[in-house]
């Protein structure tokens, strides 16, 4: 494969070197480290010990989809029976009541995200009711970011207008790829014209931000076909773009067993697709936020990165302050203080727990001092691209070079490759290093360093 030059500092050879698996670090420790010994009582105690007045975010998981996308690794339920949503929403409201009982009324929420599954599986009336029920139990601040994931096949311009009227100010369209053969291979047919019409309608309705999700490495994709998709997306000019690498793990995700492995592009083609996409997005005026996210220069995400205000949670990069997170619905993950907790992953278990008046916590983790210290290091690298040793020393009473002596030695190899700069009192991710920031963060992952098996993670590029 010929070398695809992205900039004076980066080419496909370096991309090949880091074609490895690793966590996305929406949390540290990562969710695969949660333990079943952490149950509802531990989650309730964390809520009772929560710092009053601390900022709060809410994630609501809507698991239903009408049809299966073969690449999908989300927790979802495939059904055309929309009446099933009524029972789910009733239990969801009961779960909200459990939180209100512990936290009291008027908890201020600065960020709300509906994900899935397909949140737009719900009818307009159900979405209106959902937003009303949230408003009864929590106080959505006037500047709150209210976002919803949208399956383009389930909405039209009229429905987008109704979502705007409900208070949503951010949309994320699942596109993945515009090529008809690729769409057929992954069982997700949606013409480019359909998405274009929706993006234009959303822009006319003055949504604050429009995001488009893409995946490279899907069956039937080629560098040429994916380049056409990138060009079409750039023509749409969404505010943000998320570019994910497909991780083929059929042993873990049953829908992926329908993908014909022989149709997957070889590693060299995947790297060419990634290199070309990065080059084209930068040429189109997007800034590289980190990992697999791009944003227009005037988007709040790009501004937050430039100002050092970028944060990260289970939904990815965020402009919101580091906040506690309530996870509502089946399989959702909450972060309260120095704890993580995940809800039951099946409807029966979720329904049973909530109906018994219990938080549906199935597993979780109380973070140790070492976990918190490493989380600060990893999130500093992932979000700000810089860790000041003095701030870590003041917060945790440790000398970074001494405490992390083995990690600093491993970082020297990354510094030799131009990914980080090791200063006397700081670690700085270089512009080149932002493309491989997951590899930089992995150096400080104690669990990962002790576990050579990384097949459960996606590729880091």
C-alpha positions in Angstrom: 0.0 0.0 0.0 1.4 3.4 -0.9 1.9 5.8 2.0 -1.0 8.3 2.4 0.3 11.6 3.7 -2.0 13.3 6.2 0.3 16.2 7.1 4.1 16.8 7.3 4.2 14.7 10.5 2.0 11.7 9.9 1.7 9.0 7.3 0.1 5.6 6.9 3.2 3.8 8.3 2.6 5.3 11.7 -1.1 4.5 11.5 -0.1 0.9 10.8 2.1 0.8 13.9 -0.9 1.7 16.0 -3.4 -0.6 14.4 -4.0 -2.2 17.8 -7.0 -2.7 20.1 -7.6 -0.6 23.2 -10.3 1.1 25.4 -12.1 4.2 24.3 -11.9 5.5 27.9 -15.4 6.9 28.3 -14.6 5.9 31.9 -11.6 4.7 33.9 -11.6 2.0 35.0 -13.4 0.7 31.9 -16.8 -1.0 32.2 -15.3 -4.5 31.7 -13.7 -4.0 35.2 -17.0 -3.6 37.0 -17.8 -6.3 39.6 -21.1 -7.9 40.6 -20.3 -7.4 44.3 -21.3 -3.8 43.7 -25.2 -3.8 43.9 -28.1 -1.5 44.6 -27.2 -0.8 48.3 -23.8 0.5 47.2 -25.3 2.6 44.5 -27.9 4.1 47.0 -25.1 4.9 49.5 -23.2 6.7 46.8 -26.3 8.8 46.0 -26.7 9.6 49.7 -23.1 10.8 49.9 -23.3 12.9 46.8 -22.0 16.4 47.1 -25.1 18.7 47.1 -25.3 21.1 44.2 -22.8 19.3 42.1 -23.7 19.4 38.3 -25.7 16.4 37.0 -26.1 14.8 33.6 -28.8 12.2 32.6 -28.6 9.4 30.0 -31.8 7.6 29.0 -31.4 4.3 27.2 -34.2 3.4 24.8 -33.4 -0.2 23.6 -35.9 -0.7 20.9 -35.2 -0.9 17.1 -37.5 -2.0 14.3 -34.7 -3.8 12.4 -31.2 -5.0 13.2 -28.1 -3.4 11.8 -25.5 -6.2 11.5 -22.6 -4.2 12.7 -24.4 -3.1 15.9 -22.8 -3.7 19.3 -25.3 -1.8 21.4 -27.8 -3.3 23.9 -31.0 -3.4 21.8 -34.3 -5.2 21.3 -35.5 -5.8 17.7 -39.2 -5.5 17.5 -41.9 -3.9 15.3 -44.4 -4.0 18.3 -44.3 -0.4 19.3 -46.8 -1.1 22.1 -43.9 -2.6 24.1 -42.6 0.9 24.7 -45.5 1.7 27.0 -44.4 -0.9 29.7 -40.8 0.1 29.4 -41.6 3.8 29.9 -43.7 3.1 32.9 -40.8 1.3 34.6 -38.4 4.0 33.5 -40.6 6.6 35.3 -40.5 4.4 38.4 -36.7 4.3 38.2 -36.7 8.1 38.1 -38.8 8.1 41.3 -36.1 6.0 43.0 -33.6 8.7 42.2 -35.9 11.5 43.4 -36.4 9.7 46.7 -32.7 9.6 47.3 -31.7 13.0 45.9 -34.7 15.1 46.7 -36.6 17.5 44.3 -35.1 20.1 42.1 -31.8 18.4 41.1 -30.3 20.6 38.4 -29.5 18.9 35.2 -27.2 20.5 32.6 -27.1 17.7 30.1 -29.6 15.1 28.9 -29.0 12.5 26.2 -31.4 9.9 24.7 -29.6 7.0 23.2 -30.3 3.4 22.2 -31.4 1.4 20.3 -33.4 4.0 18.5 -35.0 6.7 20.7 -37.1 7.7 17.7 -38.7 4.3 18.0 -40.9 6.1 20.5 -43.9 8.0 19.2 -44.1 11.7 19.4 -46.6 11.4 22.2 -44.3 9.1 24.1 -41.4 11.4 23.7 -43.5 14.4 24.9 -44.5 12.3 27.9 -40.9 11.2 28.6 -39.6 14.8 28.6 -42.5 15.9 30.8 -41.8 13.1 33.3 -38.1 14.0 33.4 -39.1 17.7 34.0 -41.3 16.7 37.0 -38.4 15.0 38.8 -35.4 17.1 37.7 -34.7 20.7 36.9 -33.4 21.1 33.4 -31.4 24.4 33.5 -32.1 26.9 30.7 -28.7 26.3 29.0 -28.9 22.5 29.2 -27.7 20.4 26.2 -30.7 18.2 25.3 -29.6 15.7 22.6 -31.2 12.7 20.9 -29.9 10.0 18.6 -31.9 9.9 15.4 -32.4 7.0 13.0 -32.9 8.8 9.7 -35.3 6.1 8.6 -37.7 6.9 11.4 -38.2 10.7 11.0 -39.1 13.4 8.5 -38.9 17.2 8.6 -42.2 17.4 10.5 -41.0 15.1 13.2 -37.7 17.0 13.6 -39.8 20.1 14.2 -41.7 18.3 16.9 -38.4 17.2 18.5 -37.4 20.9 18.5 -40.7 21.8 20.1 -40.0 19.2 22.9 -36.8 21.1 23.8 -34.2 19.0 22.0 -31.4 21.3 20.7 -28.9 18.7 19.5 -29.3 15.8 17.0 -27.1 12.9 16.1 -27.8 11.1 12.8 -26.7 7.6 12.3 -25.3 7.4 8.8 -22.4 4.9 8.8 -22.0 4.8 5.0 -23.8 6.1 2.0 -22.7 3.3 -0.4 -25.7 1.1 -1.5 -23.7 -2.1 -1.5 -22.3 -1.4 2.0 -25.8 -0.5 3.3 -27.1 -3.8 1.9 -24.3 -5.7 3.5 -25.0 -4.3 7.0 -28.9 -4.3 6.6 -29.3 -0.5 6.9 -30.8 1.1 3.7 -31.0 4.9 3.8 -30.5 7.0 0.6 -28.1 10.0 0.8 -31.0 12.2 -0.3 -33.0 11.3 2.7 -30.2 12.3 5.1 -29.5 15.5 3.2 -33.1 16.5 3.5 -33.1 15.9 7.2 -29.9 17.8 7.8 -31.3 20.8 5.8 -34.5 20.6 7.8 -32.6 20.5 11.1 -30.5 23.5 10.1 -33.6 25.4 9.1 -35.1 24.6 12.5 -31.9 26.1 14.1 -30.8 23.1 16.2 -27.6 24.1 18.1 -25.6 21.2 16.8 -26.0 18.4 14.2 -23.7 15.3 14.4 -23.2 12.6 11.8 -21.9 9.1 12.8 -19.7 7.2 10.3 -18.1 3.8 10.4 -15.1 2.6 8.4 -14.1 -1.1 8.0 -17.6 -2.3 7.1 -18.2 -5.1 4.6 -18.0 -4.1 0.9 -16.3 -0.9 1.8 -13.3 0.2 -0.3 -11.1 3.3 -0.1 -12.8 4.6 -3.3 -16.4 4.0 -2.1 -15.7 5.4 1.4 -14.1 8.5 -0.1 -17.4 9.1 -1.9 -19.2 8.9 1.5 -16.8 11.3 3.0 -17.3 13.8 0.2 -21.1 13.5 0.6 -20.8 14.1 4.4 -18.5 17.1 3.9 -21.1 18.5 1.5 -23.7 18.3 4.2 -21.5 20.3 6.6 -22.7 18.9 9.9 -21.3 20.6 13.0 -19.7 17.5 14.3 -18.6 14.1 12.8 -17.9 10.9 14.7 -15.7 8.5 12.7 -15.6 5.0 14.3 -13.6 1.9 13.2 -15.7 -1.2 13.0 -14.7 -3.9 15.4 -15.7 -7.3 14.2 -16.4 -9.3 17.3 -19.1 -11.9 16.4 -18.4 -14.0 19.4 -19.6 -11.2 21.6 -22.2 -9.5 19.4 -24.7 -11.9 17.8 -25.9 -9.6 14.9 -22.3 -9.4 13.6 -22.5 -13.2 12.8 -24.6 -12.2 9.8 -21.7 -10.3 8.4 -19.7 -12.2 5.8 -16.1 -11.9 7.1 -14.7 -12.3 3.6 -16.4 -9.1 2.6 -14.6 -7.0 5.3 -11.8 -4.8 3.9 -8.2 -5.7 4.7 -6.3 -3.8 7.3 -4.4 -1.9 4.7 -7.6 -0.6 3.1 -9.0 0.4 6.5 -5.9 2.5 7.2 -6.2 4.1 3.8 -9.9 4.9 4.5 -9.0 6.5 7.9 -6.1 8.4 6.4 -8.2 9.8 3.6 -11.1 10.7 5.9 -8.8 12.6 8.3 -7.2 14.5 5.4 -10.6 15.3 3.8 -12.2 16.5 7.1 -9.3 18.7 7.9 -9.3 20.1 4.3 -13.1 20.8 4.7 -12.4 23.0 7.8 -13.0 20.6 10.6 -10.8 20.4 13.7 -9.7 17.1 15.1 -11.0 17.0 18.7 -9.5 13.7 19.7 -9.8 10.0 19.0 -12.5 9.8 16.4 -14.3 13.1 16.7 -14.2 16.2 14.4 -16.0 19.5 14.8 -16.2 22.8 12.9 -14.0 25.5 14.3 -16.9 27.5 15.7 -18.6 24.5 17.3 -18.7 24.5 21.1 -16.7 21.2 21.2 -13.8 22.8 19.2 -14.0 25.9 21.3 -13.9 23.9 24.5 -10.9 22.0 23.4 -9.0 25.2 22.5 -9.9 26.7 25.9 -9.0 23.5 27.9 -12.6 22.9 29.0 -13.1 19.6 27.2 -14.5 16.7 29.3 -15.4 13.1 28.6 -18.2 10.8 29.8 -20.0 7.7 28.6 -21.5 9.6 25.6 -18.0 10.7 24.5 -16.5 14.2 24.5 -18.5 16.9 26.2 -18.4 20.7 26.8 -20.1 20.2 30.2 -18.2 20.4 33.5 -17.1 17.1 35.0 -20.4 15.9 36.4 -22.2 13.0 38.1 -24.3 11.0 35.7 -27.6 9.2 36.2 -28.1 6.3 33.8 -31.7 5.4 33.3 -33.0 2.3 31.5 -31.8 -1.2 30.8 -28.0 -1.5 30.7 -27.4 2.2 31.4 -24.3 3.2 33.4 -24.3 5.8 36.2 -21.3 7.7 37.7 -21.9 9.1 41.2 -18.8 10.5 42.9 -16.1 7.8 43.0 -18.4 5.0 41.9 -19.8 3.5 38.7 -22.9 1.4 38.5 -24.6 -0.4 35.6 -28.2 -1.4 35.3 -29.4 -4.9 34.5 -28.9 -5.8 30.9 -32.2 -7.7 30.2 -35.7 -6.3 30.4 -36.9 -9.0 32.8 -34.2 -8.3 35.3 -34.6 -4.5 34.9 -38.4 -4.7 35.3 -38.2 -7.0 38.3 -35.8 -4.9 40.3 -37.5 -1.6 39.7 -41.0 -3.1 40.5 -39.6 -4.3 43.8 -38.6 -0.7 44.6 -34.9 -1.4 44.1 -32.3 0.3 41.9 -31.7 -2.2 39.0 -27.9 -2.2 39.7 -26.3 -5.4 38.4 -22.7 -4.5 38.8 -20.4 -1.6 39.4 -17.2 -0.3 41.1 -16.1 1.8 44.0 -12.9 3.4 42.8 -9.7 3.1 44.8 -7.3 6.0 45.3 -5.1 4.6 42.6 -8.1 4.4 40.2 -8.9 8.0 40.9 -5.3 9.1 40.3 -5.0 7.2 37.1 -8.4 8.5 36.0 -7.2 12.0 36.4 -4.1 11.2 34.4 -6.0 9.5 31.6 -8.8 12.1 31.4 -6.3 14.9 31.4 -4.5 13.3 28.4 -7.8 12.4 26.6 -9.5 15.8 27.1 -6.8 18.5 27.5 -3.8 16.7 26.0 -1.8 17.8 29.0 -1.1 16.8 32.6 0.5 19.2 35.0 2.4 17.3 37.7 1.8 20.0 40.2 -2.0 19.7 40.0 -1.7 16.0 40.5 0.6 16.4 43.4 -1.8 18.8 45.1 -4.8 16.6 44.5 -3.3 13.2 45.4 0.0 14.0 47.3 2.2 12.0 44.9 5.2 12.9 42.9 4.2 11.9 39.3 7.6 10.8 38.0 8.2 8.7 41.1 4.7 7.1 41.3 4.5 6.4 37.6 8.2 5.5 37.0 7.4 2.5 34.8 4.8 4.5 32.9 7.2 7.4 32.3 9.7 4.9 30.9 7.1 3.6 28.4 6.1 7.2 27.5 9.7 7.9 26.4 9.1 5.5 23.5 6.1 7.5 22.5 8.1 10.7 22.9 10.7 9.3 20.5 7.9 8.8 18.0 6.7 12.4 18.4 3.4 11.6 20.1 4.2 13.3 23.4 6.6 15.8 24.8 8.0 15.0 28.3 8.6 18.3 30.1 10.2 18.6 33.5 6.8 19.2 35.2 4.2 18.0 32.6 3.2 15.6 29.9 2.0 17.2 26.6 0.3 15.4 23.8 1.7 16.7 20.5 -0.5 17.6 17.5 0.5 14.3 16.0 -0.2 12.5 19.3 -3.8 13.6 19.3 -4.4 11.0 16.5 -3.2 8.3 18.8 -4.3 9.7 22.2 -5.8 6.3 23.2 -2.4 4.7 22.9 -1.0 7.5 25.1 -3.7 7.0 27.7 -3.3 3.2 27.7 0.2 3.6 29.3 -1.5 4.6 32.6 -4.2 1.8 32.5 -3.0 -0.5 35.3 -5.7 -3.1 34.5 -4.7 -3.2 30.8 -1.0 -3.4 31.5 -1.7 -6.5 33.7 -4.0 -8.1 31.1 -2.5 -8.9 27.7 -5.9 -9.8 26.2 -7.3 -6.8 24.4 -9.6 -8.6 21.9 -12.7 -7.2 23.7 -11.8 -3.7 22.6 -12.1 -1.8 19.3 -9.1 -0.7 17.3 -7.6 2.5 18.6 -7.5 4.1 15.1 
